[in-house]
Amino acid sequence: MTDSSGIVQFDKENKPGISNLLAIYSAMTGESVNALEAKYEGKGYGDFKSDLAEVVVNELAPIQERYEHFLKSPELDDILDQGAEKAARVANKTLKKNGKRDWTRS
């Protein structure tokens, strides 16, 4: 949420919303907050927020693509299967130690 002044200016106390967005923009682009304030001087929040949205989408796109790749890949299934097998071995070892039967057998 931003204030109604429409001035892109970092003022954490009086403009916490726009200040937060400036910090995000700066972190994602490496541009200083002062440079961003100058860049959007005389422009409204609309231009700033639109540009920030584009920056965020562009920065997150490679992460999203990698996520989708792994989500759809057999590699993820292999990792999950290996984890399940390891967990079963550890659980069975603990059960045998405590005199219980193998939980994977009926």
All heavy atoms as an XYZ file, in Angstrom:
826
protein
N       0.845     -1.177      0.000
C       0.000      0.000      0.000
C       0.889      1.238      0.000
O       1.855      1.292      0.749
C      -0.892     -0.009      1.234
C      -1.742      1.221      1.341
S      -2.750      1.230      2.809
C      -4.221      0.524      2.175
N       0.575      2.159     -0.844
C       1.337      3.400     -0.907
C       0.415      4.563     -0.571
O      -0.796      4.445     -0.577
C       1.959      3.596     -2.306
O       0.938      3.430     -3.295
C       3.059      2.584     -2.560
N       1.025      5.694     -0.275
C       0.246      6.879      0.087
C      -0.322      7.551     -1.160
O      -0.095      7.118     -2.277
C       1.134      7.849      0.877
C       2.340      8.275      0.067
O       2.190      9.173     -0.777
O       3.431      7.693      0.270
N      -1.033      8.622     -0.957
C      -1.700      9.297     -2.073
C      -0.873     10.420     -2.694
O      -1.308     11.029     -3.654
C      -3.052      9.860     -1.609
O      -2.843     10.778     -0.552
N       0.333     10.671     -2.178
C       1.107     11.805     -2.696
C       1.643     11.553     -4.105
O       1.831     12.487     -4.865
C       2.277     12.136     -1.763
O       3.308     11.186     -1.889
N       1.927     10.301     -4.426
C       2.420      9.985     -5.761
C       3.883     10.315     -5.972
O       4.391     10.192     -7.075
N       4.591     10.717     -4.915
C       6.001     11.069     -5.038
C       6.851      9.859     -4.645
O       6.734      9.327     -3.544
C       6.355     12.280     -4.136
C       5.537     13.496     -4.565
C       7.850     12.578     -4.187
C       5.617     14.666     -3.600
N       7.716      9.438     -5.565
C       8.587      8.291     -5.320
C       9.782      8.796     -4.514
O      10.734      9.353     -5.053
C       9.035      7.628     -6.643
C       9.968      6.473     -6.365
C       7.826      7.179     -7.451
N       9.674      8.598     -3.200
C      10.692      9.109     -2.284
C      10.807      8.166     -1.094
O       9.802      7.719     -0.548
C      10.293     10.508     -1.809
C      11.243     11.122     -0.828
C      10.740     12.487     -0.373
O       9.534     12.746     -0.386
N      11.657     13.335      0.027
N      12.047      7.851     -0.719
C      12.280      6.976      0.425
C      12.101      7.776      1.708
O      12.806      8.735      1.968
C      13.691      6.384      0.371
C      13.902      5.283      1.365
C      13.634      3.973      1.024
C      14.361      5.557      2.641
C      13.815      2.944      1.944
C      14.552      4.539      3.553
C      14.276      3.234      3.214
N      11.117      7.382      2.479
C      10.837      7.994      3.783
C      10.163      6.908      4.607
O       8.941      6.761      4.593
C       9.935      9.211      3.621
C       9.615      9.904      4.940
O       9.885      9.325      6.017
O       9.077     11.024      4.897
N      10.990      6.134      5.280
C      10.506      4.942      5.975
C       9.407      5.255      6.986
O       8.489      4.464      7.177
C      11.684      4.259      6.665
C      11.439      2.835      7.031
C      12.730      2.186      7.497
C      12.512      0.719      7.727
N      13.735      0.032      8.083
N       9.493      6.393      7.614
C       8.515      6.766      8.640
C       7.174      7.196      8.043
O       6.124      6.743      8.456
C       9.082      7.901      9.499
C       8.141      8.334     10.585
C       8.724      8.130     11.952
O       9.822      7.570     12.083
O       8.054      8.547     12.892
N       7.202      8.070      7.068
C       5.974      8.639      6.515
C       5.480      7.944      5.248
O       4.328      8.120      4.860
C       6.176     10.134      6.221
C       6.467     10.910      7.483
O       5.768     10.783      8.481
N       7.534     11.691      7.459
N       6.361      7.198      4.587
C       6.004      6.513      3.337
C       6.556      5.080      3.374
O       7.391      4.706      2.548
C       6.563      7.266      2.139
C       6.054      8.701      2.002
C       6.882      9.504      1.014
C       6.486      9.388     -0.386
N       5.333      9.870     -0.952
N       6.109      4.274      4.334
C       6.686      2.931      4.472
C       6.438      2.036      3.257
O       7.305      1.232      2.899
C       6.016      2.370      5.729
C       4.751      3.151      5.874
C       5.061      4.515      5.323
N       5.294      2.185      2.619
C       4.978      1.343      1.460
C       5.919      1.587      0.298
O       6.529      0.655     -0.241
N       6.065      2.834     -0.101
C       6.926      3.159     -1.239
C       8.396      2.941     -0.882
O       9.201      2.542     -1.723
C       6.661      4.597     -1.775
C       7.192      4.760     -3.205
C       7.244      5.649     -0.879
C       6.430      3.978     -4.221
N       8.734      3.164      0.393
C      10.109      2.919      0.843
C      10.459      1.445      0.709
O      11.563      1.088      0.269
C      10.287      3.384      2.292
O      10.085      4.778      2.378
N       9.540      0.584      1.075
C       9.746     -0.853      0.938
C       9.921     -1.232     -0.537
O      10.815     -2.006     -0.893
C       8.570     -1.607      1.553
C       8.776     -3.106      1.538
O       9.840     -3.593      1.870
N       7.739     -3.825      1.151
N       9.089     -0.682     -1.393
C       9.191     -0.975     -2.825
C      10.504     -0.453     -3.404
O      11.119     -1.120     -4.240
C       8.002     -0.379     -3.579
C       6.635     -0.981     -3.242
C       5.531     -0.250     -4.000
C       6.600     -2.467     -3.532
N      10.949      0.707     -2.946
C      12.239      1.235     -3.393
C      13.379      0.310     -2.965
O      14.314      0.060     -3.735
C      12.472      2.642     -2.837
C      11.795      3.779     -3.598
C      11.740      5.044     -2.755
C      12.526      4.047     -4.911
N      13.294     -0.215     -1.752
C      14.332     -1.134     -1.259
C      14.355     -2.414     -2.093
O      15.432     -2.927     -2.429
C      14.098     -1.442      0.211
N      13.190     -2.930     -2.431
C      13.105     -4.134     -3.264
C      13.687     -3.853     -4.647
O      14.495     -4.630     -5.163
C      11.645     -4.618     -3.371
C      11.164     -5.144     -2.017
C      11.493     -5.683     -4.459
C       9.666     -5.375     -1.927
N      13.280     -2.758     -5.242
C      13.770     -2.369     -6.577
C      15.292     -2.245     -6.554
O      15.993     -2.765     -7.423
C      13.116     -1.042     -6.958
C      13.089     -0.683     -8.424
C      11.970     -0.085     -8.976
C      14.181     -0.879     -9.261
C      11.922      0.273    -10.309
C      14.157     -0.510    -10.600
C      13.017      0.068    -11.118
O      12.989      0.432    -12.443
N      15.805     -1.563     -5.541
C      17.242     -1.359     -5.415
C      17.975     -2.683     -5.261
O      19.007     -2.914     -5.913
C      17.531     -0.458     -4.206
O      18.918     -0.324     -4.004
N      17.447     -3.570     -4.440
C      18.086     -4.863     -4.210
C      18.107     -5.706     -5.483
O      19.076     -6.430     -5.735
C      17.363     -5.611     -3.094
N      17.083     -5.612     -6.274
C      16.992     -6.445     -7.472
C      17.780     -5.894     -8.652
O      18.159     -6.652     -9.544
C      15.535     -6.658     -7.866
C      14.789     -7.502     -6.875
S      13.268     -8.127     -7.565
C      13.205     -9.718     -6.756
N      18.009     -4.607     -8.669
C      18.704     -4.017     -9.818
C      20.116     -3.537     -9.499
O      20.917     -3.333    -10.414
C      17.929     -2.798    -10.365
O      17.883     -1.782     -9.354
C      16.536     -3.193    -10.819
N      20.396     -3.334     -8.234
C      21.690     -2.783     -7.857
C      21.741     -1.272     -7.951
O      22.760     -0.656     -7.632
N      20.648     -0.661     -8.400
C      20.590      0.801     -8.443
C      20.375      1.319     -7.026
O      19.634      0.726     -6.254
C      19.429      1.281     -9.320
C      19.578      0.967    -10.783
C      18.392      1.467    -11.601
O      18.268      2.704    -11.725
O      17.618      0.636    -12.087
N      20.989      2.438     -6.703
C      20.807      2.994     -5.366
C      19.403      3.581     -5.241
O      18.756      3.930     -6.251
C      21.835      4.088     -5.090
O      21.547      5.247     -5.857
N      18.942      3.682     -4.012
C      17.633      4.282     -3.762
C      17.637      5.726     -4.259
O      16.666      6.182     -4.875
C      17.266      4.192     -2.263
C      16.037      5.031     -1.943
C      17.041      2.735     -1.854
N      18.739      6.440     -4.055
C      18.831      7.835     -4.529
C      18.697      7.912     -6.045
O      18.021      8.796     -6.582
C      20.147      8.479     -4.091
C      20.194      8.747     -2.607
O      19.159      8.840     -1.941
N      21.391      8.857     -2.068
N      19.331      6.972     -6.747
C      19.237      6.956     -8.213
C      17.811      6.662     -8.650
O      17.322      7.250     -9.629
C      20.195      5.919     -8.787
N      17.146      5.768     -7.929
C      15.753      5.452     -8.273
C      14.841      6.638     -8.003
O      13.941      6.923     -8.806
C      15.284      4.223     -7.488
C      15.945      2.913     -7.903
C      15.627      1.806     -6.908
C      15.518      2.517     -9.309
N      15.074      7.336     -6.909
C      14.278      8.535     -6.629
C      14.447      9.548     -7.762
O      13.459     10.128     -8.233
C      14.704      9.168     -5.297
C      14.261      8.410     -4.084
C      14.785      9.004     -2.794
O      15.906      9.582     -2.783
O      14.072      8.892     -1.793
N      15.682      9.744     -8.214
C      15.944     10.684     -9.306
C      15.297     10.199    -10.599
O      14.730     11.001    -11.361
C      17.456     10.858     -9.497
N      15.366      8.901    -10.851
C      14.806      8.319    -12.073
C      13.300      8.548    -12.170
O      12.757      8.750    -13.264
C      15.117      6.821    -12.088
C      14.644      6.065    -13.299
C      15.102      4.607    -13.198
C      14.680      3.791    -14.380
N      15.203      2.407    -14.309
N      12.625      8.529    -11.033
C      11.164      8.660    -11.027
C      10.687     10.016    -10.538
O       9.496     10.206    -10.296
C      10.539      7.529    -10.208
C      10.716      6.204    -10.915
C      11.752      5.347    -10.589
C       9.884      5.859    -11.974
C      11.949      4.164    -11.271
C      10.072      4.682    -12.668
C      11.104      3.842    -12.308
O      11.293      2.675    -13.011
N      11.605     10.962    -10.445
C      11.219     12.320    -10.055
C      10.261     12.890    -11.096
O      10.506     12.818    -12.300
C      12.452     13.210     -9.943
C      12.141     14.581     -9.377
C      13.385     15.415     -9.136
O      14.500     14.868     -9.169
O      13.221     16.628     -8.924
N       9.144     13.399    -10.639
C       8.138     13.974    -11.527
C       7.222     12.946    -12.162
O       6.314     13.288    -12.911
N       7.469     11.674    -11.890
C       6.596     10.610    -12.393
C       5.760     10.093    -11.228
O       6.143     10.202    -10.085
C       7.420      9.460    -12.988
C       8.265      9.878    -14.178
C       9.042      8.703    -14.703
C       9.914      9.107    -15.878
N      10.703      7.984    -16.379
N       4.661      9.492    -11.542
C       3.795      8.967    -10.494
C       4.131      7.546    -10.112
O       5.036      6.914    -10.658
N       3.367      7.055     -9.167
C       3.543      5.684     -8.707
C       3.274      4.663     -9.812
O       3.841      3.581     -9.808
C       2.620      5.383     -7.530
C       3.009      6.045     -6.236
C       2.055      6.324     -5.281
C       4.329      6.363     -5.946
C       2.386      6.903     -4.074
C       4.675      6.953     -4.753
C       3.698      7.219     -3.809
O       4.040      7.791     -2.618
N       2.397      5.001    -10.736
C       2.042      4.065    -11.803
C       3.256      3.617    -12.599
O       3.466      2.415    -12.813
N       4.065      4.571    -13.053
C       5.281      4.240    -13.807
C       6.241      3.426    -12.950
O       6.804      2.423    -13.400
C       5.995      5.516    -14.277
C       5.228      6.266    -15.355
O       4.424      5.623    -16.070
O       5.446      7.477    -15.491
N       6.418      3.869    -11.719
C       7.341      3.191    -10.811
C       6.913      1.751    -10.569
O       7.714      0.815    -10.691
C       7.413      3.963     -9.489
C       8.204      3.259     -8.429
C       9.586      3.234     -8.482
C       7.573      2.611     -7.380
C      10.325      2.566     -7.501
C       8.291      1.955     -6.406
C       9.681      1.939     -6.464
N       5.661      1.555    -10.217
C       5.170      0.211     -9.908
C       5.179     -0.695    -11.133
O       5.481     -1.880    -11.037
C       3.770      0.280     -9.297
C       3.770      0.831     -7.889
C       2.353      0.856     -7.331
C       2.308      1.365     -5.923
N       0.938      1.389     -5.376
N       4.886     -0.142    -12.271
C       4.919     -0.921    -13.507
C       6.342     -1.398    -13.809
O       6.570     -2.564    -14.131
C       4.384     -0.079    -14.665
O       4.470     -0.781    -15.867
N       7.299     -0.486    -13.674
C       8.696     -0.842    -13.908
C       9.181     -1.843    -12.859
O       9.901     -2.788    -13.179
C       9.584      0.399    -13.891
C       9.358      1.299    -15.096
O       8.657      0.885    -16.046
O       9.891      2.437    -15.086
N       8.791     -1.648    -11.617
C       9.182     -2.567    -10.552
C       8.615     -3.958    -10.814
O       9.322     -4.957    -10.651
C       8.720     -2.052     -9.188
C       8.946     -2.993     -8.003
C      10.418     -3.355     -7.852
C       8.392     -2.384     -6.727
N       7.384     -4.035    -11.244
C       6.775     -5.330    -11.551
C       7.574     -6.038    -12.638
O       7.831     -7.243    -12.551
C       5.322     -5.141    -11.980
N       7.986     -5.311    -13.648
C       8.779     -5.893    -14.731
C      10.126     -6.398    -14.212
O      10.574     -7.497    -14.570
C       8.997     -4.854    -15.836
C       9.647     -5.412    -17.067
C       9.739     -4.381    -18.190
O       8.830     -3.545    -18.320
O      10.741     -4.439    -18.918
N      10.751     -5.618    -13.349
C      12.033     -6.019    -12.758
C      11.862     -7.308    -11.957
O      12.650     -8.245    -12.084
C      12.597     -4.890    -11.861
C      13.702     -5.398    -10.947
C      13.103     -3.736    -12.711
N      10.824     -7.364    -11.133
C      10.591     -8.539    -10.294
C      10.322     -9.772    -11.158
O      10.892    -10.846    -10.929
C       9.442     -8.289     -9.293
C       9.037     -9.568     -8.586
C       9.840     -7.222     -8.276
N       9.470     -9.626    -12.158
C       9.159    -10.754    -13.056
C      10.423    -11.236    -13.752
O      10.682    -12.439    -13.820
C       8.071    -10.351    -14.077
C       7.971    -11.371    -15.201
C       6.730    -10.189    -13.382
N      11.232    -10.313    -14.249
C      12.471    -10.693    -14.945
C      13.469    -11.370    -14.012
O      14.158    -12.303    -14.416
C      13.121     -9.478    -15.607
C      12.338     -8.995    -16.804
O      11.565     -9.741    -17.410
N      12.503     -7.737    -17.148
N      13.547    -10.911    -12.776
C      14.476    -11.510    -11.809
C      14.015    -12.892    -11.365
O      14.833    -13.768    -11.126
C      14.637    -10.601    -10.583
C      15.483     -9.384    -10.836
C      16.935     -9.722    -11.131
O      17.553    -10.481    -10.372
O      17.456     -9.223    -12.139
N      12.721    -13.075    -11.248
C      12.198    -14.349    -10.760
C      11.990    -15.384    -11.874
O      11.860    -16.572    -11.584
C      10.888    -14.128    -10.005
C      10.992    -13.315     -8.713
C       9.627    -13.158     -8.074
C      11.979    -13.927     -7.745
N      11.973    -14.950    -13.120
C      11.717    -15.863    -14.240
C      12.674    -17.051    -14.275
O      12.224    -18.192    -14.407
C      11.742    -15.104    -15.568
N      13.976    -16.850    -14.121
C      14.873    -18.015    -14.151
C      14.602    -18.990    -12.995
O      14.700    -20.205    -13.172
C      16.278    -17.409    -14.024
C      16.135    -15.985    -14.409
C      14.734    -15.603    -14.067
N      14.250    -18.475    -11.849
C      13.932    -19.331    -10.702
C      12.666    -20.125    -11.002
O      12.602    -21.330    -10.743
C      13.768    -18.484     -9.424
C      15.091    -17.802     -9.083
C      13.266    -19.330     -8.265
C      14.991    -16.730     -8.026
N      11.675    -19.459    -11.549
C      10.418    -20.124    -11.897
C      10.651    -21.203    -12.960
O      10.099    -22.298    -12.857
C       9.400    -19.097    -12.410
C       8.043    -19.666    -12.709
C       7.295    -20.122    -11.469
O       7.467    -19.583    -10.403
N       6.459    -21.125    -11.625
N      11.472    -20.899    -13.943
C      11.773    -21.875    -14.995
C      12.481    -23.096    -14.411
O      12.160    -24.231    -14.757
C      12.640    -21.231    -16.085
C      11.897    -20.239    -16.941
C      12.823    -19.440    -17.843
O      14.024    -19.793    -17.979
O      12.346    -18.435    -18.412
N      13.425    -22.863    -13.530
C      14.156    -23.972    -12.902
C      13.219    -24.806    -12.033
O      13.293    -26.031    -12.025
C      15.314    -23.414    -12.077
C      16.303    -24.425    -11.649
C      17.666    -23.757    -11.452
N      18.600    -24.623    -10.785
C      19.282    -25.585    -11.375
N      19.113    -25.811    -12.655
N      20.118    -26.335    -10.701
N      12.346    -24.150    -11.307
C      11.354    -24.835    -10.481
C      10.479    -25.740    -11.354
O      10.271    -26.909    -11.042
C      10.502    -23.799     -9.742
C       9.268    -24.363     -9.096
C       9.346    -25.029     -7.880
C       8.026    -24.230     -9.708
C       8.204    -25.549     -7.281
C       6.884    -24.746     -9.119
C       6.978    -25.405     -7.903
O       5.849    -25.922     -7.328
N       9.973    -25.199    -12.448
C       9.126    -25.972    -13.356
C       9.898    -27.152    -13.950
O       9.362    -28.244    -14.085
C       8.584    -25.084    -14.488
C       7.564    -24.062    -14.037
C       6.274    -24.674    -13.531
O       5.874    -25.755    -14.036
O       5.667    -24.083    -12.629
N      11.147    -26.926    -14.297
C      11.978    -27.995    -14.854
C      12.083    -29.160    -13.866
O      11.870    -30.317    -14.226
C      13.372    -27.467    -15.192
C      14.385    -28.544    -15.423
N      14.430    -29.282    -16.585
C      15.361    -29.037    -14.621
C      15.405    -30.172    -16.491
N      15.987    -30.040    -15.308
N      12.421    -28.853    -12.629
C      12.589    -29.915    -11.638
C      11.268    -30.546    -11.249
O      11.205    -31.744    -10.978
C      13.320    -29.396    -10.400
C      14.799    -29.261    -10.625
C      15.401    -28.019    -10.596
C      15.573    -30.370    -10.901
C      16.760    -27.891    -10.816
C      16.940    -30.249    -11.134
C      17.529    -29.001    -11.089
N      10.217    -29.757    -11.224
C       8.903    -30.283    -10.861
C       8.445    -31.332    -11.869
O       7.823    -32.326    -11.498
C       7.881    -29.144    -10.788
C       6.530    -29.476    -10.199
C       6.665    -29.939     -8.754
C       5.612    -28.269    -10.273
N       8.776    -31.135    -13.124
C       8.338    -32.037    -14.192
C       9.378    -33.102    -14.542
O       9.135    -33.941    -15.404
C       8.004    -31.220    -15.442
C       6.834    -30.290    -15.246
C       6.609    -29.427    -16.458
C       5.469    -28.454    -16.210
N       5.311    -27.536    -17.313
N      10.530    -33.086    -13.891
C      11.603    -33.993    -14.286
C      11.573    -35.296    -13.499
O      11.135    -35.333    -12.350
C      12.960    -33.320    -14.084
O      13.305    -33.328    -12.716
N      12.061    -36.351    -14.113
C      12.173    -37.626    -13.385
C      13.218    -37.536    -12.272
O      13.203    -38.333    -11.347
C      12.586    -38.630    -14.458
C      13.034    -37.839    -15.624
C      12.444    -36.473    -15.504
N      14.100    -36.569    -12.362
C      15.129    -36.394    -11.342
C      14.506    -36.168     -9.968
O      14.978    -36.709     -8.962
C      16.031    -35.211    -11.717
C      17.187    -35.005    -10.776
C      18.083    -33.852    -11.203
O      17.860    -33.253    -12.272
O      19.019    -33.564    -10.457
N      13.424    -35.399     -9.914
C      12.751    -35.152     -8.643
C      12.179    -36.450     -8.082
O      12.314    -36.730     -6.892
C      11.638    -34.112     -8.808
C      10.841    -33.792     -7.550
C      11.744    -33.242     -6.452
C       9.733    -32.807     -7.871
N      11.568    -37.241     -8.944
C      11.040    -38.532     -8.493
C      12.159    -39.417     -7.953
O      11.984    -40.091     -6.929
C      10.315    -39.249     -9.637
C       9.000    -38.579     -9.999
O       8.410    -37.915     -9.116
O       8.571    -38.715    -11.152
N      13.302    -39.411     -8.617
C      14.445    -40.203     -8.150
C      14.913    -39.734     -6.776
O      15.183    -40.550     -5.883
C      15.608    -40.127     -9.145
C      15.307    -40.810    -10.468
O      14.368    -41.633    -10.522
O      16.011    -40.510    -11.454
N      14.998    -38.442     -6.592
C      15.426    -37.879     -5.305
C      14.440    -38.263     -4.208
O      14.837    -38.680     -3.112
C      15.577    -36.346     -5.401
C      16.766    -35.989     -6.298
C      15.746    -35.719     -4.014
C      16.832    -34.532     -6.694
N      13.154    -38.149     -4.505
C      12.134    -38.498     -3.514
C      12.156    -39.994     -3.204
O      12.025    -40.395     -2.038
C      10.752    -38.062     -4.001
C      10.530    -36.556     -4.105
C       9.187    -36.254     -4.753
C      10.626    -35.897     -2.742
N      12.326    -40.818     -4.215
C      12.406    -42.272     -4.001
C      13.617    -42.630     -3.143
O      13.515    -43.450     -2.224
C      12.477    -43.019     -5.334
C      11.175    -42.986     -6.113
O      10.126    -42.654     -5.509
O      11.204    -43.278     -7.331
N      14.755    -42.011     -3.439
C      15.962    -42.280     -2.648
C      15.765    -41.856     -1.193
O      16.183    -42.552     -0.271
C      17.165    -41.553     -3.255
C      17.626    -42.118     -4.568
C      18.653    -41.232     -5.260
O      19.166    -40.281     -4.686
N      18.944    -41.554     -6.516
N      15.107    -40.719     -1.007
C      14.833    -40.246      0.352
C      13.906    -41.186      1.100
O      14.101    -41.469      2.286
N      12.884    -41.691      0.410
C      11.945    -42.627      1.028
C      12.649    -43.922      1.408
O      12.409    -44.482      2.486
C      10.776    -42.900      0.089
N      13.522    -44.414      0.526
C      14.269    -45.640      0.814
C      15.183    -45.446      2.027
O      15.267    -46.311      2.901
C      15.082    -46.068     -0.409
C      14.237    -46.600     -1.548
C      15.028    -46.796     -2.840
O      16.283    -46.709     -2.802
O      14.388    -47.029     -3.877
N      15.849    -44.335      2.077
C      16.746    -44.053      3.200
C      15.944    -43.948      4.502
O      16.348    -44.493      5.530
C      17.525    -42.759      2.952
C      18.513    -42.430      4.038
C      19.314    -41.187      3.720
C      20.302    -40.889      4.832
N      21.067    -39.676      4.563
N      14.811    -43.263      4.447
C      13.970    -43.128      5.639
C      13.472    -44.489      6.100
O      13.426    -44.777      7.307
C      12.790    -42.197      5.350
N      13.107    -45.362      5.163
C      12.639    -46.706      5.511
C      13.752    -47.508      6.179
O      13.507    -48.213      7.170
C      12.127    -47.425      4.266
N      14.973    -47.406      5.658
C      16.101    -48.127      6.267
C      16.333    -47.664      7.704
O      16.501    -48.479      8.613
C      17.378    -47.936      5.440
C      17.432    -48.754      4.170
C      18.836    -48.759      3.554
N      19.383    -47.435      3.293
C      19.192    -46.733      2.166
N      18.458    -47.237      1.195
N      19.748    -45.557      2.015
N      16.327    -46.367      7.902
C      16.546    -45.815      9.248
C      15.412    -46.225     10.172
O      15.644    -46.648     11.313
C      16.695    -44.280      9.190
C      16.704    -43.675     10.579
C      17.953    -43.891      8.423
N      14.177    -46.148      9.694
C      13.021    -46.515     10.516
C      13.068    -47.997     10.877
O      12.822    -48.366     12.041
C      11.727    -46.186      9.779
N      13.382    -48.843      9.911
C      13.446    -50.286     10.184
C      14.555    -50.630     11.170
O      14.389    -51.478     12.042
C      13.609    -51.082      8.890
C      12.316    -51.154      8.115
O      11.235    -51.176      8.701
N      12.415    -51.172      6.802
N      15.673    -49.943     11.045
C      16.777    -50.168     11.975
C      16.334    -49.810     13.398
O      16.593    -50.559     14.341
C      17.987    -49.323     11.558
C      19.204    -49.512     12.399
C      20.357    -48.672     11.864
C      21.583    -48.831     12.747
N      22.684    -47.996     12.283
N      15.643    -48.696     13.526
C      15.155    -48.272     14.837
C      14.112    -49.248     15.368
O      14.137    -49.607     16.549
C      14.555    -46.847     14.749
O      15.560    -45.961     14.255
C      14.065    -46.363     16.093
N      13.208    -49.704     14.508
C      12.179    -50.655     14.933
C      12.797    -51.974     15.377
O      12.399    -52.552     16.401
C      11.166    -50.887     13.809
C      10.230    -49.720     13.502
C       9.426    -50.002     12.247
C       9.306    -49.447     14.676
N      13.766    -52.480     14.629
C      14.426    -53.741     14.980
C      15.165    -53.595     16.304
O      15.173    -54.500     17.138
C      15.381    -54.179     13.879
C      14.675    -54.718     12.658
C      15.657    -55.085     11.564
C      14.898    -55.491     10.315
N      15.787    -55.739      9.182
N      15.776    -52.459     16.504
C      16.504    -52.177     17.737
C      15.552    -52.234     18.932
O      15.919    -52.665     20.013
C      17.171    -50.802     17.636
C      17.981    -50.378     18.814
C      18.609    -49.020     18.527
C      19.223    -48.428     19.760
N      19.777    -47.113     19.486
N      14.313    -51.819     18.716
C      13.305    -51.792     19.775
C      12.436    -53.043     19.783
O      11.411    -53.084     20.449
C      12.422    -50.541     19.639
C      13.208    -49.272     19.881
O      14.123    -49.245     20.698
N      12.876    -48.220     19.177
N      12.839    -54.065     18.996
C      12.117    -55.329     18.991
C      10.807    -55.314     18.230
O       9.957    -56.175     18.420
N      10.611    -54.377     17.336
C       9.390    -54.292     16.527
C       9.655    -54.923     15.173
O      10.781    -55.069     14.735
C       8.952    -52.831     16.330
C       8.798    -52.037     17.597
C       7.603    -52.477     18.378
C       7.476    -51.584     19.615
N       6.413    -51.950     20.455
N       8.565    -55.287     14.465
C       8.758    -55.876     13.146
C       8.909    -54.803     12.079
O       8.539    -53.644     12.290
C       7.615    -56.821     12.818
C       6.298    -56.143     12.570
C       5.255    -57.157     12.215
N       4.285    -56.430     11.391
C       3.290    -56.971     10.791
N       3.095    -58.249     10.885
N       2.466    -56.262     10.090
N       9.391    -55.195     10.939
C       9.639    -54.320      9.775
C       8.334    -53.661      9.361
O       7.352    -54.327      9.065
C      10.216    -55.175      8.647
C      10.675    -54.343      7.457
O      10.128    -53.262      7.243
O      11.585    -54.806      6.756
N       8.302    -52.348      9.348
C       7.059    -51.629      9.020
C       6.713    -51.693      7.544
O       5.584    -51.409      7.164
C       7.133    -50.179      9.506
C       8.000    -49.291      8.684
C       9.339    -49.132      8.787
C       7.592    -48.458      7.601
N       9.815    -48.262      7.863
C       8.745    -47.814      7.119
C       6.376    -48.169      6.985
C       8.722    -46.925      6.057
C       6.355    -47.267      5.936
C       7.513    -46.663      5.485
N       7.662    -52.071      6.684
C       7.365    -52.134      5.249
C       6.750    -53.451      4.834
O       6.307    -53.600      3.718
C       8.643    -51.899      4.410
O       9.608    -52.897      4.747
C       9.210    -50.509      4.656
N       6.694    -54.413      5.749
C       6.141    -55.720      5.409
C       4.758    -55.860      6.019
O       4.482    -55.375      7.100
C       7.038    -56.842      5.948
C       8.395    -56.813      5.298
C       9.249    -57.922      5.787
N      10.587    -57.768      5.207
C      11.643    -58.353      5.671
N      11.576    -59.126      6.716
N      12.801    -58.150      5.108
N       3.877    -56.573      5.333
C       2.511    -56.758      5.834
C       2.449    -57.835      6.871
O       3.127    -58.772      6.895
C       1.534    -57.139      4.746
O       1.931    -56.781      3.481
